[in-house]
Amino acid sequence: MVRRQAQLAARIDGRVKDAVEEYCRAKGLKINRFIETALLDRLEEIEDVEDLRRLRTEPTRPLKDILRDLKRDGLL
């Protein structure tokens, strides 16, 4: 699969830019890769929060019922 490259421009606080540049320089990282990874991490966090919200609305079962079923199925 060929991954296409695209350019993304954003205006950010100069102090944030300086901090990113300093961190990447100190760690020997490419700024582009650092930013891409940070964006992917944030998207994953958002997805996790959405999953958590959905999970909170799912019905739950009492622990005693879960343990009973696990024992019945030979898993406990």
N, CA, C and O atoms as a GROMACS GRO file, in nm:
protein
  304
    1MET      N    1   0.084  -0.118   0.000
    1MET     CA    2   0.000   0.000   0.000
    1MET      C    3   0.089   0.124   0.000
    1MET      O    4   0.178   0.138   0.084
    2VAL      N    5   0.065   0.213  -0.092
    2VAL     CA    6   0.143   0.336  -0.102
    2VAL      C    7   0.077   0.442  -0.016
    2VAL      O    8  -0.042   0.472  -0.031
    3ARG      N    9   0.154   0.496   0.074
    3ARG     CA   10   0.101   0.602   0.161
    3ARG      C   11   0.137   0.736   0.099
    3ARG      O   12   0.253   0.764   0.072
    4ARG      N   13   0.037   0.817   0.077
    4ARG     CA   14   0.064   0.948   0.019
    4ARG      C   15   0.103   1.044   0.130
    4ARG      O   16   0.059   1.032   0.244
    5GLN      N   17   0.185   1.137   0.096
    5GLN     CA   18   0.227   1.240   0.188
    5GLN      C   19   0.144   1.366   0.163
    5GLN      O   20   0.108   1.396   0.049
    6ALA      N   21   0.114   1.438   0.267
    6ALA     CA   22   0.040   1.563   0.255
    6ALA      C   23   0.100   1.664   0.352
    6ALA      O   24   0.159   1.627   0.454
    7GLN      N   25   0.086   1.787   0.318
    7GLN     CA   26   0.139   1.892   0.404
    7GLN      C   27   0.026   1.948   0.488
    7GLN      O   28  -0.087   1.962   0.442
    8LEU      N   29   0.057   1.980   0.612
    8LEU     CA   30  -0.039   2.036   0.706
    8LEU      C   31   0.023   2.162   0.765
    8LEU      O   32   0.134   2.158   0.818
    9ALA      N   33  -0.048   2.271   0.757
    9ALA     CA   34   0.002   2.396   0.813
    9ALA      C   35  -0.091   2.442   0.925
    9ALA      O   36  -0.213   2.433   0.913
   10ALA      N   37  -0.030   2.489   1.031
   10ALA     CA   38  -0.110   2.538   1.144
   10ALA      C   39  -0.033   2.649   1.214
   10ALA      O   40   0.090   2.646   1.220
   11ARG      N   41  -0.105   2.744   1.265
   11ARG     CA   42  -0.041   2.849   1.344
   11ARG      C   43  -0.048   2.806   1.490
   11ARG      O   44  -0.155   2.774   1.542
   12ILE      N   45   0.068   2.805   1.555
   12ILE     CA   46   0.074   2.768   1.695
   12ILE      C   47   0.157   2.870   1.770
   12ILE      O   48   0.230   2.949   1.710
   13ASP      N   49   0.145   2.868   1.900
   13ASP     CA   50   0.223   2.958   1.986
   13ASP      C   51   0.372   2.933   1.959
   13ASP      O   52   0.416   2.818   1.955
   14GLY      N   53   0.446   3.039   1.942
   14GLY     CA   54   0.589   3.027   1.914
   14GLY      C   55   0.664   2.952   2.022
   14GLY      O   56   0.762   2.883   1.994
   15ARG      N   57   0.619   2.964   2.146
   15ARG     CA   58   0.685   2.893   2.256
   15ARG      C   59   0.666   2.742   2.243
   15ARG      O   60   0.755   2.665   2.277
   16VAL      N   61   0.548   2.701   2.193
   16VAL     CA   62   0.523   2.558   2.172
   16VAL      C   63   0.615   2.508   2.061
   16VAL      O   64   0.675   2.401   2.074
   17LYS      N   65   0.626   2.584   1.954
   17LYS     CA   66   0.714   2.545   1.844
   17LYS      C   67   0.858   2.533   1.892
   17LYS      O   68   0.927   2.437   1.859
   18ASP      N   69   0.902   2.631   1.970
   18ASP     CA   70   1.039   2.628   2.022
   18ASP      C   71   1.061   2.505   2.110
   18ASP      O   72   1.166   2.440   2.102
   19ALA      N   73   0.963   2.473   2.193
   19ALA     CA   74   0.975   2.358   2.282
   19ALA      C   75   0.982   2.228   2.203
   19ALA      O   76   1.061   2.139   2.235
   20VAL      N   77   0.900   2.216   2.098
   20VAL     CA   78   0.902   2.097   2.014
   20VAL      C   79   1.037   2.084   1.944
   20VAL      O   80   1.096   1.977   1.942
   21GLU      N   81   1.084   2.193   1.888
   21GLU     CA   82   1.214   2.191   1.820
   21GLU      C   83   1.326   2.152   1.916
   21GLU      O   84   1.413   2.072   1.882
   22GLU      N   85   1.324   2.209   2.036
   22GLU     CA   86   1.428   2.179   2.134
   22GLU      C   87   1.421   2.032   2.176
   22GLU      O   88   1.524   1.965   2.186
   23TYR      N   89   1.301   1.982   2.201
   23TYR     CA   90   1.285   1.842   2.241
   23TYR      C   91   1.334   1.748   2.132
   23TYR      O   92   1.408   1.653   2.158
   24CYS      N   93   1.291   1.775   2.009
   24CYS     CA   94   1.330   1.688   1.897
   24CYS      C   95   1.481   1.691   1.875
   24CYS      O   96   1.543   1.588   1.848
   25ARG      N   97   1.539   1.808   1.886
   25ARG     CA   98   1.684   1.820   1.870
   25ARG      C   99   1.757   1.740   1.979
   25ARG      O  100   1.853   1.669   1.951
   26ALA      N  101   1.709   1.753   2.104
   26ALA     CA  102   1.773   1.683   2.216
   26ALA      C  103   1.759   1.531   2.205
   26ALA      O  104   1.849   1.457   2.245
   27LYS      N  105   1.647   1.486   2.150
   27LYS     CA  106   1.622   1.342   2.139
   27LYS      C  107   1.661   1.284   2.003
   27LYS      O  108   1.651   1.163   1.981
   28GLY      N  109   1.705   1.369   1.913
   28GLY     CA  110   1.744   1.322   1.780
   28GLY      C  111   1.626   1.278   1.695
   28GLY      O  112   1.638   1.186   1.615
   29LEU      N  113   1.513   1.344   1.714
   29LEU     CA  114   1.391   1.309   1.640
   29LEU      C  115   1.366   1.407   1.526
   29LEU      O  116   1.408   1.522   1.531
   30LYS      N  117   1.298   1.358   1.424
   30LYS     CA  118   1.252   1.444   1.315
   30LYS      C  119   1.121   1.509   1.360
   30LYS      O  120   1.032   1.442   1.411
   31ILE      N  121   1.111   1.640   1.342
   31ILE     CA  122   0.993   1.713   1.385
   31ILE      C  123   0.867   1.659   1.315
   31ILE      O  124   0.763   1.643   1.379
   32ASN      N  125   0.876   1.632   1.187
   32ASN     CA  126   0.759   1.581   1.114
   32ASN      C  127   0.706   1.453   1.179
   32ASN      O  128   0.586   1.438   1.200
   33ARG      N  129   0.798   1.361   1.209
   33ARG     CA  130   0.757   1.232   1.268
   33ARG      C  131   0.699   1.255   1.407
   33ARG      O  132   0.600   1.192   1.444
   34PHE      N  133   0.760   1.344   1.486
   34PHE     CA  134   0.712   1.375   1.620
   34PHE      C  135   0.567   1.426   1.614
   34PHE      O  136   0.482   1.382   1.690
   35ILE      N  137   0.542   1.520   1.523
   35ILE     CA  138   0.409   1.579   1.511
   35ILE      C  139   0.308   1.475   1.462
   35ILE      O  140   0.197   1.469   1.514
   36GLU      N  141   0.347   1.395   1.364
   36GLU     CA  142   0.256   1.291   1.314
   36GLU      C  143   0.220   1.192   1.425
   36GLU      O  144   0.104   1.155   1.440
   37THR      N  145   0.318   1.152   1.502
   37THR     CA  146   0.293   1.059   1.612
   37THR      C  147   0.202   1.122   1.717
   37THR      O  148   0.112   1.057   1.770
   38ALA      N  149   0.226   1.250   1.748
   38ALA     CA  150   0.143   1.320   1.846
   38ALA      C  151  -0.002   1.328   1.798
   38ALA      O  152  -0.095   1.309   1.877
   39LEU      N  153  -0.022   1.356   1.671
   39LEU     CA  154  -0.158   1.363   1.616
   39LEU      C  155  -0.226   1.227   1.620
   39LEU      O  156  -0.343   1.216   1.657
   40LEU      N  157  -0.153   1.122   1.584
   40LEU     CA  158  -0.211   0.987   1.589
   40LEU      C  159  -0.245   0.947   1.733
   40LEU      O  160  -0.349   0.887   1.757
   41ASP      N  161  -0.158   0.981   1.827
   41ASP     CA  162  -0.185   0.952   1.968
   41ASP      C  163  -0.312   1.022   2.015
   41ASP      O  164  -0.394   0.964   2.086
   42ARG      N  165  -0.327   1.147   1.974
   42ARG     CA  166  -0.446   1.224   2.015
   42ARG      C  167  -0.572   1.165   1.954
   42ARG      O  168  -0.674   1.154   2.022
   43LEU      N  169  -0.567   1.127   1.828
   43LEU     CA  170  -0.684   1.064   1.764
   43LEU      C  171  -0.721   0.934   1.834
   43LEU      O  172  -0.839   0.904   1.851
   44GLU      N  173  -0.620   0.858   1.876
   44GLU     CA  174  -0.646   0.734   1.948
   44GLU      C  175  -0.710   0.762   2.084
   44GLU      O  176  -0.801   0.691   2.125
   45GLU      N  177  -0.663   0.866   2.152
   45GLU     CA  178  -0.722   0.904   2.281
   45GLU      C  179  -0.868   0.941   2.264
   45GLU      O  180  -0.952   0.901   2.344
   46ILE      N  181  -0.900   1.017   2.160
   46ILE     CA  182  -1.038   1.056   2.134
   46ILE      C  183  -1.124   0.933   2.110
   46ILE      O  184  -1.235   0.922   2.162
   47GLU      N  185  -1.071   0.839   2.031
   47GLU     CA  186  -1.145   0.716   2.005
   47GLU      C  187  -1.166   0.637   2.135
   47GLU      O  188  -1.274   0.582   2.156
   48ASP      N  189  -1.065   0.633   2.221
   48ASP     CA  190  -1.078   0.562   2.348
   48ASP      C  191  -1.185   0.626   2.436
   48ASP      O  192  -1.262   0.555   2.501
   49VAL      N  193  -1.191   0.759   2.438
   49VAL     CA  194  -1.293   0.829   2.517
   49VAL      C  195  -1.432   0.796   2.464
   49VAL      O  196  -1.525   0.774   2.542
   50GLU      N  197  -1.446   0.793   2.332
   50GLU     CA  198  -1.576   0.759   2.273
   50GLU      C  199  -1.614   0.616   2.309
   50GLU      O  200  -1.731   0.588   2.338
   51ASP      N  201  -1.516   0.524   2.306
   51ASP     CA  202  -1.542   0.386   2.346
   51ASP      C  203  -1.586   0.380   2.492
   51ASP      O  204  -1.679   0.307   2.527
   52LEU      N  205  -1.519   0.457   2.577
   52LEU     CA  206  -1.552   0.458   2.719
   52LEU      C  207  -1.693   0.509   2.742
   52LEU      O  208  -1.768   0.454   2.822
   53ARG      N  209  -1.730   0.614   2.671
   53ARG     CA  210  -1.867   0.667   2.685
   53ARG      C  211  -1.970   0.561   2.647
   53ARG      O  212  -2.072   0.545   2.714
   54ARG      N  213  -1.942   0.488   2.538
   54ARG     CA  214  -2.033   0.383   2.494
   54ARG      C  215  -2.039   0.270   2.596
   54ARG      O  216  -2.147   0.217   2.626
   55LEU      N  217  -1.923   0.233   2.649
   55LEU     CA  218  -1.919   0.125   2.747
   55LEU      C  219  -1.996   0.160   2.874
   55LEU      O  220  -2.057   0.073   2.936
   56ARG      N  221  -1.993   0.286   2.912
   56ARG     CA  222  -2.063   0.328   3.033
   56ARG      C  223  -2.214   0.315   3.020
   56ARG      O  224  -2.285   0.308   3.121
   57THR      N  225  -2.264   0.311   2.898
   57THR     CA  226  -2.409   0.300   2.880
   57THR      C  227  -2.454   0.155   2.858
   57THR      O  228  -2.574   0.128   2.852
   58GLU      N  229  -2.358   0.063   2.846
   58GLU     CA  230  -2.393  -0.077   2.827
   58GLU      C  231  -2.443  -0.135   2.959
   58GLU      O  232  -2.397  -0.096   3.066
   59PRO      N  233  -2.536  -0.228   2.950
   59PRO     CA  234  -2.584  -0.291   3.073
   59PRO      C  235  -2.472  -0.372   3.138
   59PRO      O  236  -2.384  -0.425   3.070
   60THR      N  237  -2.477  -0.380   3.269
   60THR     CA  238  -2.376  -0.456   3.342
   60THR      C  239  -2.440  -0.579   3.406
   60THR      O  240  -2.562  -0.589   3.418
   61ARG      N  241  -2.353  -0.672   3.445
   61ARG     CA  242  -2.400  -0.793   3.513
   61ARG      C  243  -2.333  -0.800   3.649
   61ARG      O  244  -2.219  -0.756   3.665
   62PRO      N  245  -2.403  -0.854   3.747
   62PRO     CA  246  -2.340  -0.869   3.879
   62PRO      C  247  -2.221  -0.964   3.871
   62PRO      O  248  -2.222  -1.060   3.794
   63LEU      N  249  -2.119  -0.937   3.950
   63LEU     CA  250  -1.998  -1.017   3.952
   63LEU      C  251  -2.029  -1.163   3.983
   63LEU      O  252  -1.968  -1.253   3.925
   64LYS      N  253  -2.123  -1.187   4.075
   64LYS     CA  254  -2.155  -1.325   4.111
   64LYS      C  255  -2.207  -1.403   3.991
   64LYS      O  256  -2.180  -1.523   3.978
   65ASP      N  257  -2.280  -1.337   3.902
   65ASP     CA  258  -2.330  -1.404   3.781
   65ASP      C  259  -2.215  -1.435   3.685
   65ASP      O  260  -2.212  -1.541   3.623
   66ILE      N  261  -2.122  -1.343   3.673
   66ILE     CA  262  -2.007  -1.364   3.585
   66ILE      C  263  -1.923  -1.481   3.637
   66ILE      O  264  -1.883  -1.568   3.560
   67LEU      N  265  -1.897  -1.482   3.768
   67LEU     CA  266  -1.819  -1.589   3.827
   67LEU      C  267  -1.890  -1.723   3.810
   67LEU      O  268  -1.825  -1.823   3.779
   68ARG      N  269  -2.019  -1.726   3.830
   68ARG     CA  270  -2.097  -1.849   3.813
   68ARG      C  271  -2.083  -1.902   3.670
   68ARG      O  272  -2.060  -2.021   3.650
   69ASP      N  273  -2.096  -1.812   3.572
   69ASP     CA  274  -2.086  -1.853   3.432
   69ASP      C  275  -1.945  -1.901   3.397
   69ASP      O  276  -1.929  -1.998   3.322
   70LEU      N  277  -1.844  -1.834   3.449
   70LEU     CA  278  -1.706  -1.877   3.424
   70LEU      C  279  -1.681  -2.015   3.482
   70LEU      O  280  -1.616  -2.098   3.419
   71LYS      N  281  -1.732  -2.040   3.602
   71LYS     CA  282  -1.716  -2.173   3.664
   71LYS      C  283  -1.792  -2.276   3.582
   71LYS      O  284  -1.740  -2.385   3.557
   72ARG      N  285  -1.912  -2.244   3.541
   72ARG     CA  286  -1.992  -2.337   3.462
   72ARG      C  287  -1.922  -2.375   3.331
   72ARG      O  288  -1.929  -2.490   3.288
   73ASP      N  289  -1.854  -2.278   3.269
   73ASP     CA  290  -1.788  -2.300   3.142
   73ASP      C  291  -1.646  -2.357   3.159
   73ASP      O  292  -1.575  -2.377   3.061
   74GLY      N  293  -1.606  -2.382   3.285
   74GLY     CA  294  -1.474  -2.439   3.310
   74GLY      C  295  -1.361  -2.340   3.291
   74GLY      O  296  -1.245  -2.380   3.275
   75LEU      N  297  -1.392  -2.215   3.294
   75LEU     CA  298  -1.289  -2.113   3.272
   75LEU      C  299  -1.234  -2.058   3.404
   75LEU      O  300  -1.141  -1.977   3.405
   76LEU      N  301  -1.292  -2.103   3.513
   76LEU     CA  302  -1.247  -2.056   3.644
   76LEU      C  303  -1.247  -2.172   3.742
   76LEU      O  304  -1.212  -2.154   3.859
   0.00000   0.00000   0.00000
